[in-house]
Amino acid sequence: AAMTLTAGRITAQENENPPASFNHIRASHQFTAGLIAPFPSRYGREAVYSDELAYLYFNKQLQEPKEGANVGTTADGQPIVWESLDLDSTGRLRPKRGRALGGAPAGPGVRAGATRGGLSWGSRIIYLTYTSAKAQTAILSVKGNSSVLINGEMHTGDPYNMGFLFIPVQLKKGKNEFFLRGSSAVASLLFPSKPVQLQAEDMTLPHIVPGVQTGMQEGGVVIVNTGNQQLKGLRIQAIVSGQSQETTLPDIPAMSTRKVAFRFDGSGITTKGSFTGTLNLLNGRTILDQRSFTVESMNPGEAYSSTFISEIDGSLQYYSVRPQTPGSVWEPGKNALFLSVHGAGVEAISQARAYKSKDWGTLVAATNRRPRGFNWEDWGRLDALEVLSIAKQRFQPDPAKVYLTGHSMGGHGTWFLGATYPDKWAAIAPCAGYPTMKGYGSADGLIPDSSGNLYEQRLIRASNQSDVIKLATNYKHHGVYIFHGDDDRTVSVRYARQMRELLGTFQPDFVHYEYPGGSHWFGDHSVDWKPLFDYFQWHERLPDSSVSSIDFTTAHPGISASSRWATILQQQEILEYSRMQLNRTRAKGLISGTTTNIKLLQLDLSDFSIGTTVEIRLDSLSMVKHIVGTSSDKIVLQ
């Protein structure tokens, strides 16, 4: 959209031509040649991560890469050499067709032997160079890689080829080196004519839903600062359907990108459709940059997205909703809530749209810091809990009817969240999921679980929270429906069978179903499977007051500490597994059981009547007596 500045005020004028990714690029350089070699590294999904390239580079032992130069040898003595890259018809740099790296036979899934410290030769490094006539700033546009080392400075990558990763870089005069981790990549340098601008890709926007979600809304846009000064006091003006709204922005650090939240007024949108708005990046009265953007309006009953400011880090995030069937009966505290966690590279809105509306509940899809996420662990785990809390407040479900499901990476998220927070769900349903992140991330299935080094031992223990196999008895708390295509070539059906065998040793309430001929994704019924939701409907979460037995395991109380009326406050050995197996007889005023690796344990006695003498008998310790004095009594045992 074109804008005019009149007497210090900014007004909107219509323009049918939306801008490209960047308004102010004076030149660009596409990388068309490079080298590639497989460097040893040890897995990317475990606590101890080893990187041979970084070791050589920062110890100044890495020789200048040249075609045919020897990098090292495989375990069977074959040389590992730098090979040249071809540029294919899509502009992607790839190894030359028919040639395998390091003398190994060509073919998918090739994995060479091991070298120093047992590290595997499974990680390929692409080497690119650019000779600059002067010291200058640029923007690196790259996709297909998991990371990039630029003149010794490490930056993130875009392994899912989303195409919106732009990295401000400081080029030095002469040769600049880029080491990309990945087997192929698309890379170019953009030279900006202005130091600050709005990036068109990767905006985060809510949908307008007349009668449901309208008025003041919040969106997110990326600002690229290629200058050497931090930017302070900038503002964004958003104009949508004639309504203007300004937002003061946080500081934008030098040589960085930052996604910032802005407000816009959607009250002028009253019908379904696409509506063009305008963003002005302002410094005082000066327009630094200008962008058009599109606001989508949905009909009630359609899937839609909502944004919120996360309490985790203050960033703008979104979740998506598949509303309950229009016209069906909805009462606060009566209907169900389904939390669905998406797969890698899948947007939450696409996840929500894969389901049809249910007449007995609302489905909410969290984002996991989109689009790739964190396997629903760490930040992903917190994101899922935050969205669950928001959804409970907004849709007011029956506490007994809260369910968890997800697909692929979200299948793992379902296994993980179901084991980590077992008392939150009436039932869970992992679809095409893998149980442990480290197991799925291993190319050969071998997971280092011990070390002679004290520091590595601690780091390995830090990944215990991810091992749902060790947490499996927590599934006793709820029903489990395992759903997997029997011809899945992405996430093997063997994972579903592994969990079936495990649950069969202790869990009487689970279903295992393999869809005949099903690949990793065989249509929306890969997740929206009627028998799965029928299974959900047969299950309700019991209130805490009616639960007499607890069997709960955690790797750390900072991640997951509580089950019903018992909370682990402190471990004896940090990051080792802690377990409590407790039984409560309210009529007799008795709590008994056994504990493992627990130093401090808190028991909630609110379900006992005031005046009751409660006897607590744990392990081989002396009995403890407590007379309940209030309806909120808790006792902490050391």
N, C-alpha and C positions, 0 to 999 in steps of 0.2 A: 504494500500500500504506500502511496506517496503522501507526504506530510508537508504542511506549511507552518511556518512560525510567524504568528501575527501578534504584535503588541505583547510579546512574552507568553502567549498562550498557544497551545498546540491543538490543532484540529485535524480530523481525519478526512482524507479524500480517497475515493475508490480507485483501485488499480487491479486489473484482472490478471496481471502477471506476477506470480509469487516469486520471491528471490531464490537463488540457488543456495548451496550450503554456506558459502561465505560471500559477502558482498565485496570485500576489499582484498583481493589477491592479485598481485601484479605479475607473478610468474609462478611456474611450477616445474618440478623435475620428477619424472617417474624413474624408479630404479628398474633397469632392464637387464642387468647382469649381476652375477654374484657367485659365491661359492657356498658349498654345504658340506658338513661332515658330522658324523654321529659321535657326540661326546658322552662319556659315561656320566650317569647321574643315578641317584637312587630314589626312584619313585617320587611322586609329587603329592601323595595323599597320606603321608604318615608323618609322625612327629619329628623324626630325624631325617633331614633332607641334605643330601650331598651333591655338590655341583662342581664337576671337574673344570669346566670353562672358567668359573669364577675363581677357583683355586689357582689356575695357571695365570689368569689375567692379573689378579691383584697381587700375586707374588712375582709379577714381571717375568714369568717364564714362558709366556705364550709368544711363539714366533709369528711373524707377519704371515697371515694366510696367503698361500699361493696355490694355484691349481697343480695337483699332483704331489704337493708337499705332504710328508708323513706326519700324522698327528699322534699316532701310537699304534698299538697292536691289540688284537682281540685275544681272548684266552687261548685260542687255538693257533696263535701266531700270525694271523692274517693282518696285513697292514691296514690302518685306517687313514685315509687320505682325503684332502680337500678336493671335491669334485665341482665342476662348473654347473651353473643353473641355466635352464632354458626359460624363455618368456613364452607362455602359451597364448592362445587366441583371446583369452579373457584378461590378459595383462597380469597373470599370476606367475610368479617365479616358482619353478618346479625342477627337481632333478631330471636329468636327461632320460628320456624314455628308454627302458630296457637295461639301464645301468643301476646296479645296486651299490650302496655305500659300503666302503671298507672291505670289498672283496666278497661280501656275503651274497648268496643267491638272491636274485630279484624276486619280489612277490610281496603281497600284503602280509602285515604282521611279522615281518622279519625281525628277529631279535638276535643280536650277536652275543658273544660271550662276555665274560667279566674281566675286569682288570683290577687296579689297585684298590685294596679294601673290599673286594667283592662287589664293586659297583658295576652296574649293567650298562651296556652300550645301547641304550634305548632312546636317547634324547638327541635330536638333530639340531644343529646350530647353522643358521644362515648368516653369511658374512657379506655386508654391503659397505660401500664407501662412497663418499661424496667430497669432491675437492672444491672448496669455497675460495673465491678470489679475495674475500675479506671476512672479518669477524662480523656475524650478523645473526639475527633471530629468524627462525623458521617454524613451521608447523609440520610435524611428522604425521602423515595419514597412513595408518597401517592396519591390516587385518589378516587373520590366519595364524597369528603367533600367540604364544602364551606370555611372553615377556620380551623386552628389548633392552640391551645394554648400549647406551649412547655415550661415547667418549668417557666410559667409566662410570656413568650414572645409570642406575637401574630404573626402568619404567614398566608399567603394566602392559598387557597385550590384549588382543581381541580374538581369542581362540574360536569363538562361534561365528566369526565373520559378520558381525552385526553392522560394521561399516561406519560407526560414529565415534571412533577413537581418534582424537586429534591431540597431539602432544606438543606443546611449545618447547623448543629446544634452542640452545645457544650454540651456534656453529662457530668453530674457530677458523682462522685463516689457514688454508692448506687442507690436508686430508682429515676427514671426519669418519669415524668407524661406528658401524651399527652391527651388533650381534643379536640376531633374532632367534628365539627358541621356537622351532616349529619345522615341519617338513615342507611347507610351501607358504607363500605369503604374497600379498599385494602391498606395495609400499611406494610412497611418493613424498616429496617435500613441497610444501606450499609456502610462498614468500608473501607475507601480508603487507599491504600498503598502509594499513592503519594498525596501531598496537592493540586496540580493544574492539571486540565485536561479538555479536550474538551468534550462536551456532544454531542452525536450523534443525539439525537432527537431534533425536533423543529428548524431545520435550516430554514432560509428564503433565497430562491434562485430565481433568475429570470429565465425565459426560454430564450434560444438562438433561434432567428428566422432569418435564413439566408436572407440577403437582407433587413431586417426590424430592427432587434435588435441583434447586434453582437459586437465584439471588447471588450473593457474594460467594465466590469459589476461589480456590488456590491452584496455581499451576507452577511448573518448574521449567527453567530454561538454562542452558549452559552459556556462560560468559567465558570467552577466551581472552586472556591477557598475555600478550607477547612482549609487553614492556618490562623494563627493569625496576618499575616503581609499583608499590602496592596502591591499589585504587580504593579511595575512601569516599563515602557520601554519594555514591551513584544512586539513581532512581530508575525504576521502570514504570512507564505509563502504558497501561493496557486499555485498548479501546475495542469494545465488542457491541455490535448492534446499537451504536450511538452512545453507549454508556462508557465513561472514562473513569479509571481508577489508578492511583499512583501507589507505589511501594518503595520504601527506602531499603537499599540493599546492604548486606554485610560487606566487609572488606574483601577485595579480590586480590589475593597474593600475586606478587610479580611472577612472571613466567609460569603461569598455571591456568588450569581450567577449573571453574567452580559452578556447580549447579545451584541456582538460587531460586527461592520461592517468590512468586508475585501474586497479587490479588487481581481478580477481574470480576466484573458485575455481569452475571448471566440473566438478569431479570428481564432483559429485552427479548430473550428467546422464548417463544411460547409454542412452537411447533417442532415436529421432527425434521431433521435435516442437518446440513453442514453449513456453518456460518464462519465467515472470514473475519478475523480480528487483526489488530495491529499492535506491535510492541515497539516502544521507543526507549532506547537506553539513553538516559539523560545525565549530564553533568552540569548542574545549574540550568541555564536555558539552552545549552548546546545539546543537539542530538548527536550522540557518538555513533549510534547505529540504529537500524530500523529493520523490523521483520514483520511479515504477515504470518499468521498461524490460523489453524482451523479448529473450531469448537464443534463437536458433534452433539446433537440432541437426539435422545432415544425416546421411544414410546414406553409408557409404564408397562411392566411385564417383560421387557427385553433386558438382556444382560447389560450392565453398565459399570463404570468405574467411579470410585470416590477417592479423593486425596485427603491426606492428613499430615500434620507436622509430627514426626516421630519423636517420642520422648527418649529414644535411645541415643540419638546424636543431633537432634534438631533439624534433620533434613526433611524435605518433602517426599513422601512416599504415597503409594496408592494401593488399593485393594479392589477387587471386582466382585460383583454380586449377581447371582442368578436368583431373581425374586421368586417368592412363593407364587404358585399358580394364581393369576388374577381371578378374583371372585371366590376363591376358597376361603374358608373360615380362618381368620387370624385373631388370636387373643394373646395378650401379654402373659407370658409364663406357661403357655399351652403348647406351642409348636416347637419343631426341631431346628437345630442349627448344624449344618455340615461344613466343616473346614476342609478345603481341598488345597493341597500343596502341589505345585507344578513341577514339570521336568526341566532339565537344563536347556536354556535358550528359549523357553516357552514363556510368553507373557501371561500375566494373571487374567487379562480379559479374554484371551484365547482359551484359557483353562475354563473359565466360567461359561463361555459359549458352547463348550463341548457337552454341557448338561442340559437336559430339558427341565423346565420348572417342575417342582414337586408340590402336591397339594397339601403337604403336611410339614413343610419346612423351607428354610432359606439356605442357599449355598453361598459361601464366601470363599474367594480365592486370594490368599496372601501373595506377596511379591518376592520376598527373600532378596531384597536389594536388586532385583531384576538386572539383566535378563538371565544371567547364568547362575547367580546366587552362590550359596556356600553349603550345598548339600543339606540344607535345613539344619546345619549345626552352627555353633557359634552365633554370628549375627543373624543367620537364618532362623535359628531357634528362637532368638529374641523377637524377631520380626513376626514369626508365627504366633507367639504368645501375645504380642501387642495387638495384632489384628483380631485374634480371638477375643481379647478383652473389649476392643471397640465394637465388635459384632455382637457380643452379649449385651452391651449397653444399648446398642441401636435397635436390635431386633428382639430383645427380651425373650429368649427361648426358655422352654422348660429345662431346668438344670439337669434333669434326668435324661434329656434327649439331645446330647451333644456328641457328634460323631466326627471321625477323622479319616480322610482318604487322600490318595495322591498317586501319581503315575511316574514311573522311571526314577529320576532323581527324587521326585516327590513320593515314589514308592519307598525309597530309602528313608525319606523324611517321615513317612508314616510309621515305618518300623521304629525309627529313632525316637520321634516324639511320643509314640505309643508306649515305648519302654521307659523313656525318661520321665514322663508325666502321666503315669498310668491311671491315676485317680481322676483325670479330667474327662475321660471318654466313656460312653456307654459301649462303644464298639469301634474298631478300626478296620480299614480295608486297604492294604497295600496292593497296588496294581503294577505289574511289571517292575517290581522293585528289587533292589539288592540290600541285604541286611547290613553289612559293614562297609563303610566308605573305604577303608584301607584295603579290604579284600578285593573290592571291585576295581580299585585303582592299580592293583598289581597285575602286571602283564603275565607273570608266570605263577601267580597264586601263592608265592612264598613271601610271608610277611615277617620281617625281623621283629622278634618279641623279647629279645634279651641282648645285653651288651656287657662287655667287661669294663666299660667306661662309666663312671658314676653319673656324669652329666647326661650321657645318652640314656641311661636307665631312667632318670627323672623325666626326660623328654618323651620316652616311649610310654611311661606311665601316664603322661598328660593326654595321650590318645585313648586311654581306657574308656572315657566317656562315650566314645564312638562305637564301641564294640557291643552291639546289642545282643550278641550271642551270650555274653556274660551277664546281661541284664534280663535274659529271656523269662525268668520266673515272674517278672513284673507283669507279663501278659495275663497272669491269672486274674488281674483286676477287671478285665473286660473281654468281650467277644472279639474274635479275629476272623476276617474273611480274606483269604489269600487268592488273588486273581492274576492269572498270567497266561499269555499265549504260548502254546506248546511248540511254536516254531519261531520263537523270539531269537534273532541273531544279534541283537544289541545288548540286552540284559538276559543272560541265559536262564531258561526255565529251571535249571538246576538250583538256582537260589531259592525259588519257591518250594522245590522239593526238599531242600535242606531244612527250611523252616517248618515244613510239614512234619518231617521226621522229628525235629526238636520238640515242637509243640505236642506231638503225639505222646511224649514221655510224661507229661504232667498236666496238660490243658484239655479239659473235656469239652470246651465250647469253642470250636473253630471249624471253619470250612476251607477246603482247598479245592479250587476248580481251575482246570486248564482249558482254555478256549481252543477247540480243534482247529489246527492250521493257522492259528493266530500269530501274526508277526509282532513286532514291538508296538506298532500302532495299527489297528485293524478297523478304524472308524471310531466314531464317538462312543460306541459301546465298549471301547477299551477302558473307559472310565465310568460311563453312564450305563451300568449293567443292572438290569432290573432285579435279578436275584440278590445282588449285593445290597441294594437299598431295601429290599424285603427283609434281608437279614438285619439291617439296621433297625427296621421298624419293630422287630421282635425283641429288641434289647433296650433296656433302660438302666441308667446309672443309679445305683442304690445311694440313698442319703448316708452321710457319715454315721449318723446315729444308729443305723441298722447293720453296720459292718463290724463284726466281732473279731475277724482275723485279718492280719496284715502280714504280707511277705514282700518286702521291698528292698531293692539293691540300688546303690548309687556309686558312681566313681568319685563324686565330689559334691558336698552339700552346697557349694557355690553355684552349681549347675542345677541340681535337683536334690531337695532335702526332705520333702514331706510326702507322706501317704496318709490320707484321712486324718486320724487323731494323733499321729506320731511324727516327730521331726528330728532328723539327725542334725545337730548343731556343730559338731566338731568330730574329726576323725583322729584316730591314734596315728596311723600312717597316711600322710596326705597322698591323694591320688590313687591309693589302692582301693579295692572294692569294699564298701561297707554294706552290711546286711542286717536287717531287723526282722525277726519272725515272732510276732506278738499275737496273743489271744486275750480277749477281754470278756469277762462274765459280769455283766452289770448287776444281775440279781445278787451275786455273791460279793460284789465289790472287789473283784480280783483282776489284775493284769499280770500275765506271765509270759515267758518266752526266752528267746536266746538272741544274742547280738554278736556281730563280728566287726572288728575294726571301728568301734564307736567309742569316743571319749565323752561326749556330752549328748544326752538324749532328752528331748522335751516331750511330755505327754499332756495332751489336752483332756481335762477331766470334766468338761462342761456337760457331757451326757450323763454324768452321775448326779443323783439328787443331792441337794445341799444337806449336810449332816452325815452323809455316807462315809464310813471308814474304808478307804481303798487300800488294799494290800498289793504291793508290787514285788514280784519275784522274777528276777532276771538272772540268767546264767547261774553261776555258783555263788553269787553275792548274797549278803544278808538281806532279809526282807525289809522293805520300807513301808511304813504306814503313813497315810495322809488323810485327815478329815476334811472333806470338801466344805469350803466356807462360802463360796460364791458360785454363781452360774457361769463364771468365766475362769475358773481355777485352772492353772497349768503348773506342772512340776518339772523341774530340770534335774536330771540325775547325772552325776559325774562318775 
